[in-house]
Amino acid sequence: MILVTRLNGSPLWLNALLIETVEETPDTYITLVTGKRMIVLEKAAEVISLVKQYNQEIGVHNATIKVQQTEESP
């Protein structure tokens, strides 16, 4: 889970694995795979950084690399 801030200032713990898109127009919109969309105070780059950090912490990045290497092996 990553911690982001709603527009009203309240904290929101968000399941980073459910994030489909992050866009900044100029507000930062996060769209989940469920279709739910929310606006947060953090900039898009910060949200993306939090997601990357979370993925590294739980090992998703390493698992993805191993799968790619396995698929590329003859």
Beta strands, then each sheet from edge to edge (+ up, - down):
strand 1: 2-5
strand 2: 11-14
strand 3: 19-24
strand 4: 28-32
strand 5: 37-40
sheet 1: 1+ 2-
sheet 2: 3+ 4- 5+
end
